[in-house]
């Protein structure tokens, strides 16, 4: 439960100011770090995210994720995907 609070914006965060919530949002990505270099994790994250959008009736999504950033994507066998 404590780990989840570090990775997900919480309901009690509604009271934060705009700069505070953006800072907390940015911290989530810092904490996730290498998670976004693992190919399987990225695939599952994107799959779950798009399924959630579909279930919520979202009809337009603008993804802002750099899949092939400087460090590339890797799998558990150490293969690199560029």
N, CA, C and O atoms as a GROMACS GRO file, in nm:
protein
  328
    1UNK      N    1   0.082  -0.119   0.000
    1UNK     CA    2   0.000   0.000   0.000
    1UNK      C    3   0.087   0.126   0.000
    1UNK      O    4   0.055   0.224  -0.067
    2UNK      N    5   0.197   0.123   0.076
    2UNK     CA    6   0.285   0.240   0.079
    2UNK      C    7   0.352   0.262  -0.056
    2UNK      O    8   0.369   0.376  -0.099
    3UNK      N    9   0.392   0.153  -0.122
    3UNK     CA   10   0.454   0.165  -0.254
    3UNK      C   11   0.356   0.225  -0.354
    3UNK      O   12   0.392   0.311  -0.434
    4UNK      N   13   0.232   0.180  -0.349
    4UNK     CA   14   0.130   0.231  -0.439
    4UNK      C   15   0.112   0.382  -0.422
    4UNK      O   16   0.092   0.454  -0.520
    5UNK      N   17   0.119   0.431  -0.299
    5UNK     CA   18   0.106   0.575  -0.275
    5UNK      C   19   0.220   0.655  -0.337
    5UNK      O   20   0.203   0.773  -0.368
    6UNK      N   21   0.335   0.591  -0.356
    6UNK     CA   22   0.448   0.658  -0.419
    6UNK      C   23   0.437   0.659  -0.571
    6UNK      O   24   0.506   0.736  -0.638
    7UNK      N   25   0.350   0.574  -0.626
    7UNK     CA   26   0.342   0.559  -0.771
    7UNK      C   27   0.212   0.608  -0.832
    7UNK      O   28   0.201   0.620  -0.954
    8UNK      N   29   0.112   0.637  -0.748
    8UNK     CA   30  -0.020   0.675  -0.798
    8UNK      C   31  -0.067   0.801  -0.724
    8UNK      O   32  -0.056   0.809  -0.602
    9UNK      N   33  -0.118   0.897  -0.799
    9UNK     CA   34  -0.175   1.017  -0.738
    9UNK      C   35  -0.297   0.973  -0.656
    9UNK      O   36  -0.382   0.899  -0.704
   10UNK      N   37  -0.304   1.020  -0.532
   10UNK     CA   38  -0.407   0.976  -0.439
   10UNK      C   39  -0.523   1.076  -0.432
   10UNK      O   40  -0.508   1.192  -0.470
   11UNK      N   41  -0.637   1.028  -0.384
   11UNK     CA   42  -0.755   1.113  -0.372
   11UNK      C   43  -0.728   1.235  -0.283
   11UNK      O   44  -0.777   1.344  -0.311
   12UNK      N   45  -0.651   1.215  -0.178
   12UNK     CA   46  -0.623   1.328  -0.088
   12UNK      C   47  -0.535   1.435  -0.152
   12UNK      O   48  -0.523   1.545  -0.100
   13UNK      N   49  -0.475   1.403  -0.266
   13UNK     CA   50  -0.392   1.500  -0.338
   13UNK      C   51  -0.476   1.607  -0.409
   13UNK      O   52  -0.420   1.702  -0.463
   14UNK      N   53  -0.608   1.592  -0.410
   14UNK     CA   54  -0.696   1.690  -0.473
   14UNK      C   55  -0.679   1.829  -0.412
   14UNK      O   56  -0.707   1.930  -0.478
   15UNK      N   57  -0.633   1.835  -0.290
   15UNK     CA   58  -0.621   1.962  -0.220
   15UNK      C   59  -0.490   2.035  -0.253
   15UNK      O   60  -0.472   2.150  -0.213
   16UNK      N   61  -0.400   1.970  -0.324
   16UNK     CA   62  -0.272   2.032  -0.357
   16UNK      C   63  -0.290   2.142  -0.461
   16UNK      O   64  -0.383   2.139  -0.541
   17UNK      N   65  -0.199   2.238  -0.458
   17UNK     CA   66  -0.200   2.343  -0.561
   17UNK      C   67  -0.150   2.284  -0.692
   17UNK      O   68  -0.094   2.174  -0.695
   18UNK      N   69  -0.171   2.356  -0.799
   18UNK     CA   70  -0.126   2.308  -0.930
   18UNK      C   71   0.024   2.279  -0.933
   18UNK      O   72   0.063   2.172  -0.980
   19UNK      N   73   0.110   2.369  -0.885
   19UNK     CA   74   0.254   2.338  -0.884
   19UNK      C   75   0.288   2.216  -0.798
   19UNK      O   76   0.377   2.138  -0.832
   20UNK      N   77   0.216   2.199  -0.686
   20UNK     CA   78   0.243   2.085  -0.598
   20UNK      C   79   0.204   1.953  -0.665
   20UNK      O   80   0.279   1.855  -0.656
   21UNK      N   81   0.090   1.950  -0.732
   21UNK     CA   82   0.047   1.824  -0.794
   21UNK      C   83   0.135   1.790  -0.913
   21UNK      O   84   0.163   1.673  -0.938
   22UNK      N   85   0.179   1.892  -0.989
   22UNK     CA   86   0.270   1.865  -1.100
   22UNK      C   87   0.403   1.812  -1.049
   22UNK      O   88   0.462   1.725  -1.112
   23UNK      N   89   0.450   1.864  -0.938
   23UNK     CA   90   0.574   1.815  -0.877
   23UNK      C   91   0.559   1.669  -0.834
   23UNK      O   92   0.648   1.587  -0.857
   24UNK      N   93   0.446   1.638  -0.772
   24UNK     CA   94   0.420   1.500  -0.730
   24UNK      C   95   0.409   1.408  -0.851
   24UNK      O   96   0.459   1.296  -0.849
   25UNK      N   97   0.344   1.455  -0.956
   25UNK     CA   98   0.329   1.379  -1.080
   25UNK      C   99   0.467   1.349  -1.141
   25UNK      O  100   0.493   1.237  -1.184
   26UNK      N  101   0.554   1.449  -1.145
   26UNK     CA  102   0.689   1.430  -1.199
   26UNK      C  103   0.769   1.332  -1.114
   26UNK      O  104   0.846   1.253  -1.167
   27UNK      N  105   0.750   1.336  -0.983
   27UNK     CA  106   0.820   1.244  -0.893
   27UNK      C  107   0.785   1.098  -0.922
   27UNK      O  108   0.870   1.010  -0.907
   28UNK      N  109   0.662   1.073  -0.964
   28UNK     CA  110   0.621   0.936  -0.999
   28UNK      C  111   0.711   0.882  -1.109
   28UNK      O  112   0.755   0.767  -1.102
   29UNK      N  113   0.738   0.962  -1.211
   29UNK     CA  114   0.820   0.916  -1.322
   29UNK      C  115   0.965   0.896  -1.282
   29UNK      O  116   1.033   0.808  -1.334
   30UNK      N  117   1.013   0.978  -1.190
   30UNK     CA  118   1.149   0.959  -1.139
   30UNK      C  119   1.157   0.826  -1.065
   30UNK      O  120   1.254   0.752  -1.081
   31UNK      N  121   1.057   0.796  -0.984
   31UNK     CA  122   1.056   0.671  -0.908
   31UNK      C  123   1.048   0.549  -1.000
   31UNK      O  124   1.110   0.446  -0.972
   32UNK      N  125   0.974   0.561  -1.109
   32UNK     CA  126   0.959   0.447  -1.200
   32UNK      C  127   1.088   0.417  -1.276
   32UNK      O  128   1.114   0.302  -1.311
   33UNK      N  129   1.168   0.520  -1.300
   33UNK     CA  130   1.301   0.505  -1.359
   33UNK      C  131   1.315   0.396  -1.464
   33UNK      O  132   1.260   0.406  -1.574
   34UNK      N  133   1.388   0.292  -1.428
   34UNK     CA  134   1.422   0.185  -1.522
   34UNK      C  135   1.303   0.100  -1.563
   34UNK      O  136   1.313   0.021  -1.657
   35UNK      N  137   1.191   0.114  -1.495
   35UNK     CA  138   1.070   0.041  -1.535
   35UNK      C  139   1.041   0.063  -1.684
   35UNK      O  140   1.000  -0.029  -1.754
   36UNK      N  141   1.062   0.184  -1.730
   36UNK     CA  142   1.031   0.217  -1.869
   36UNK      C  143   1.140   0.177  -1.967
   36UNK      O  144   1.134   0.215  -2.084
   37UNK      N  145   1.239   0.100  -1.922
   37UNK     CA  146   1.337   0.044  -2.015
   37UNK      C  147   1.313  -0.106  -2.033
   37UNK      O  148   1.378  -0.168  -2.117
   38UNK      N  149   1.222  -0.164  -1.957
   38UNK     CA  150   1.190  -0.306  -1.970
   38UNK      C  151   1.078  -0.324  -2.072
   38UNK      O  152   0.967  -0.275  -2.051
   39UNK      N  153   1.108  -0.393  -2.181
   39UNK     CA  154   1.012  -0.407  -2.291
   39UNK      C  155   0.879  -0.468  -2.245
   39UNK      O  156   0.773  -0.417  -2.280
   40UNK      N  157   0.885  -0.575  -2.168
   40UNK     CA  158   0.761  -0.641  -2.124
   40UNK      C  159   0.679  -0.551  -2.032
   40UNK      O  160   0.556  -0.548  -2.040
   41UNK      N  161   0.747  -0.477  -1.945
   41UNK     CA  162   0.675  -0.386  -1.855
   41UNK      C  163   0.608  -0.275  -1.933
   41UNK      O  164   0.494  -0.238  -1.904
   42UNK      N  165   0.678  -0.221  -2.032
   42UNK     CA  166   0.621  -0.113  -2.114
   42UNK      C  167   0.502  -0.165  -2.194
   42UNK      O  168   0.399  -0.098  -2.202
   43UNK      N  169   0.515  -0.284  -2.252
   43UNK     CA  170   0.403  -0.342  -2.328
   43UNK      C  171   0.280  -0.360  -2.239
   43UNK      O  172   0.169  -0.323  -2.279
   44UNK      N  173   0.299  -0.415  -2.120
   44UNK     CA  174   0.185  -0.438  -2.031
   44UNK      C  175   0.126  -0.306  -1.981
   44UNK      O  176   0.005  -0.292  -1.970
   45UNK      N  177   0.213  -0.210  -1.952
   45UNK     CA  178   0.166  -0.078  -1.908
   45UNK      C  179   0.079  -0.014  -2.015
   45UNK      O  180  -0.029   0.037  -1.986
   46UNK      N  181   0.127  -0.015  -2.139
   46UNK     CA  182   0.050   0.046  -2.248
   46UNK      C  183  -0.079  -0.030  -2.274
   46UNK      O  184  -0.183   0.031  -2.298
   47UNK      N  185  -0.074  -0.163  -2.269
   47UNK     CA  186  -0.194  -0.244  -2.290
   47UNK      C  187  -0.299  -0.210  -2.183
   47UNK      O  188  -0.415  -0.186  -2.215
   48UNK      N  189  -0.258  -0.210  -2.057
   48UNK     CA  190  -0.351  -0.182  -1.947
   48UNK      C  191  -0.405  -0.039  -1.956
   48UNK      O  192  -0.523  -0.015  -1.931
   49UNK      N  193  -0.318   0.055  -1.991
   49UNK     CA  194  -0.360   0.195  -2.002
   49UNK      C  195  -0.465   0.211  -2.111
   49UNK      O  196  -0.567   0.276  -2.090
   50UNK      N  197  -0.439   0.153  -2.227
   50UNK     CA  198  -0.535   0.165  -2.338
   50UNK      C  199  -0.666   0.093  -2.307
   50UNK      O  200  -0.773   0.140  -2.345
   51UNK      N  201  -0.658  -0.021  -2.238
   51UNK     CA  202  -0.781  -0.091  -2.199
   51UNK      C  203  -0.863  -0.007  -2.101
   51UNK      O  204  -0.986  -0.004  -2.109
   52UNK      N  205  -0.794   0.060  -2.008
   52UNK     CA  206  -0.865   0.149  -1.914
   52UNK      C  207  -0.931   0.264  -1.988
   52UNK      O  208  -1.045   0.300  -1.958
   53UNK      N  209  -0.860   0.323  -2.084
   53UNK     CA  210  -0.919   0.432  -2.162
   53UNK      C  211  -1.043   0.383  -2.236
   53UNK      O  212  -1.146   0.450  -2.238
   54UNK      N  213  -1.033   0.266  -2.297
   54UNK     CA  214  -1.146   0.209  -2.371
   54UNK      C  215  -1.265   0.186  -2.277
   54UNK      O  216  -1.378   0.219  -2.310
   55UNK      N  217  -1.238   0.128  -2.161
   55UNK     CA  218  -1.345   0.101  -2.064
   55UNK      C  219  -1.409   0.229  -2.013
   55UNK      O  220  -1.528   0.231  -1.980
   56UNK      N  221  -1.331   0.338  -2.007
   56UNK     CA  222  -1.383   0.467  -1.962
   56UNK      C  223  -1.450   0.546  -2.073
   56UNK      O  224  -1.502   0.655  -2.048
   57UNK      N  225  -1.450   0.493  -2.195
   57UNK     CA  226  -1.516   0.562  -2.306
   57UNK      C  227  -1.434   0.673  -2.368
   57UNK      O  228  -1.488   0.758  -2.438
   58UNK      N  229  -1.304   0.674  -2.342
   58UNK     CA  230  -1.217   0.777  -2.400
   58UNK      C  231  -1.205   0.750  -2.550
   58UNK      O  232  -1.175   0.638  -2.591
   59UNK      N  233  -1.229   0.852  -2.631
   59UNK     CA  234  -1.228   0.834  -2.776
   59UNK      C  235  -1.105   0.892  -2.844
   59UNK      O  236  -1.084   0.869  -2.963
   60UNK      N  237  -1.023   0.966  -2.770
   60UNK     CA  238  -0.901   1.023  -2.829
   60UNK      C  239  -0.790   1.018  -2.724
   60UNK      O  240  -0.809   1.062  -2.610
   61UNK      N  241  -0.675   0.965  -2.764
   61UNK     CA  242  -0.561   0.956  -2.674
   61UNK      C  243  -0.439   1.010  -2.747
   61UNK      O  244  -0.412   0.973  -2.861
   62UNK      N  245  -0.366   1.097  -2.680
   62UNK     CA  246  -0.238   1.144  -2.734
   62UNK      C  247  -0.129   1.091  -2.643
   62UNK      O  248  -0.103   1.146  -2.536
   63UNK      N  249  -0.065   0.984  -2.687
   63UNK     CA  250   0.041   0.924  -2.606
   63UNK      C  251   0.168   1.007  -2.616
   63UNK      O  252   0.210   1.046  -2.726
   64UNK      N  253   0.227   1.034  -2.503
   64UNK     CA  254   0.353   1.109  -2.500
   64UNK      C  255   0.455   1.024  -2.426
   64UNK      O  256   0.496   1.054  -2.314
   65UNK      N  257   0.494   0.918  -2.492
   65UNK     CA  258   0.592   0.828  -2.434
   65UNK      C  259   0.699   0.802  -2.539
   65UNK      O  260   0.667   0.768  -2.654
   66UNK      N  261   0.823   0.816  -2.501
   66UNK     CA  262   0.936   0.794  -2.591
   66UNK      C  263   0.980   0.649  -2.573
   66UNK      O  264   1.061   0.619  -2.484
   67UNK      N  265   0.929   0.560  -2.656
   67UNK     CA  266   0.958   0.418  -2.641
   67UNK      C  267   1.104   0.384  -2.662
   67UNK      O  268   1.156   0.290  -2.603
   68UNK      N  269   1.170   0.459  -2.745
   68UNK     CA  270   1.309   0.427  -2.778
   68UNK      C  271   1.400   0.542  -2.738
   68UNK      O  272   1.476   0.594  -2.820
   69UNK      N  273   1.392   0.580  -2.611
   69UNK     CA  274   1.478   0.688  -2.562
   69UNK      C  275   1.624   0.642  -2.563
   69UNK      O  276   1.652   0.529  -2.605
   70UNK      N  277   1.712   0.724  -2.518
   70UNK     CA  278   1.856   0.697  -2.527
   70UNK      C  279   1.897   0.560  -2.475
   70UNK      O  280   1.986   0.497  -2.531
   71UNK      N  281   1.834   0.514  -2.368
   71UNK     CA  282   1.874   0.387  -2.310
   71UNK      C  283   1.810   0.267  -2.377
   71UNK      O  284   1.848   0.153  -2.348
   72UNK      N  285   1.713   0.287  -2.465
   72UNK     CA  286   1.649   0.177  -2.537
   72UNK      C  287   1.558   0.094  -2.448
   72UNK      O  288   1.537   0.125  -2.330
   73UNK      N  289   1.503  -0.012  -2.507
   73UNK     CA  290   1.420  -0.107  -2.434
   73UNK      C  291   1.495  -0.239  -2.427
   73UNK      O  292   1.565  -0.277  -2.520
   74UNK      N  293   1.480  -0.309  -2.315
   74UNK     CA  294   1.548  -0.436  -2.294
   74UNK      C  295   1.447  -0.540  -2.249
   74UNK      O  296   1.344  -0.507  -2.190
   75UNK      N  297   1.478  -0.668  -2.276
   75UNK     CA  298   1.395  -0.774  -2.221
   75UNK      C  299   1.474  -0.845  -2.111
   75UNK      O  300   1.587  -0.806  -2.080
   76UNK      N  301   1.415  -0.947  -2.051
   76UNK     CA  302   1.480  -1.015  -1.939
   76UNK      C  303   1.604  -1.093  -1.980
   76UNK      O  304   1.686  -1.127  -1.895
   77UNK      N  305   1.618  -1.120  -2.109
   77UNK     CA  306   1.737  -1.190  -2.159
   77UNK      C  307   1.848  -1.093  -2.197
   77UNK      O  308   1.953  -1.135  -2.246
   78UNK      N  309   1.825  -0.964  -2.177
   78UNK     CA  310   1.927  -0.864  -2.206
   78UNK      C  311   1.928  -0.815  -2.350
   78UNK      O  312   2.014  -0.735  -2.387
   79UNK      N  313   1.832  -0.862  -2.432
   79UNK     CA  314   1.826  -0.814  -2.570
   79UNK      C  315   1.778  -0.669  -2.571
   79UNK      O  316   1.691  -0.630  -2.494
   80UNK      N  317   1.838  -0.592  -2.659
   80UNK     CA  318   1.804  -0.450  -2.671
   80UNK      C  319   1.716  -0.428  -2.793
   80UNK      O  320   1.737  -0.488  -2.898
   81UNK      N  321   1.617  -0.341  -2.777
   81UNK     CA  322   1.526  -0.306  -2.886
   81UNK      C  323   1.539  -0.156  -2.911
   81UNK      O  324   1.507  -0.075  -2.824
   82UNK      N  325   1.586  -0.120  -3.030
   82UNK     CA  326   1.606   0.020  -3.065
   82UNK      C  327   1.510   0.061  -3.173
   82UNK      O  328   1.511   0.176  -3.217
   0.00000   0.00000   0.00000
